[in-house]
Amino acid sequence: MADPAELHEGPPADPTAPPTVFEVNDLSVLYSGFRAVKDVDIKIGKNEITAFIGPSGCGKTTVLRCFNRMNDLIEGAVVEGELKYHGIDLYDKEINPVEVRRRIGMVFQKPNPFPKSIFDNVAYGPKLAGIKKKSELDEIVEKALRGAAIWDEVKDRLHKSGLGLSGGQQQRLCIARALAVNPEVILMDEPCSALDPIATGRIEDLMEEIKQDYTIIIVTHNMQQAARVSDRCAFFTTEVSETSDIRTGLLVEFDATEKMFSNPSDVRTENYVTGRFG
């Protein structure tokens, strides 16, 4: 896989817009022939937080999983259209999906630390990448835990199980685990849905801090969270087939978050963000 640093991007159409990390054109995802989501066209900007919002079953997580080829792991899944990462087609046959997932990390809805020590949770990825030197691993683990704003809480218990942490701490540990392999992008699939308001606030503060170094895409059902943390928003909804009850997700609107919540272009977006449906 080519190094994105070696790719030359043209100037964005909007001189105030950040460089484009992902360009998605006419993306559809099918599961065993069923079209789960269609017609997705978006651009993800560098060092921005992009939120995917919409009702359940509209394809938010399905689209999110396209960005690091997690749908490859689902039997019968087919991705159509174009998804470019720094101008490189992520679904080209020459692309190594393992390398894709190193560059594009993921944090899941439910905290899922390994049944290992806090240290070994964070060191797992670097060890797989061939790093064996203890001093180097120590440095990587501390940097990642500091990056996830949890170092001060765990520095004296690094060799105790990560399963002994609170839910919010476990989720920050999972974020540290993602940071440890030095990704450029972090995908977050409803990372706060299983957390209390205080832990949620810490994760949101953390997202604001780390977006200086990472590009973040988050799926959330929480409208207030999307409004608080994201720079841009993509609103998805479902379309019911005229011949059956089958629902297909589709992208309705993609814009700056402030505009989406104050002056959306589509009445369906307005109805959703104002709570009239969804």
Secondary structure, DSSP 4 states (H G I P E B T S, - for coil): ---GGG--PPPPSSTTSPPEEEEEEEEEEEETTEEEEEEEEEEEETT-EEEEE-STTSSHHHHHTTTTTGGGGSTTEEEEEEEEETTEETT-TT--HHHHHHHEEEE-SS----SSBHHHHHHHHHHHTT---HHHHHHHHHHHHHHTT-HHHHTT-TTSBGGGS-HHHHHHHHHHHHHTT--SEEEEESTTTTS-HHHHHHHHHHHHHHTTT-EEEEE-S-HHHHHHH-SEEEEEEEEE-SSSS-EEEEEEEEEEHHHHHHS-SSHHHHHHHTTS--
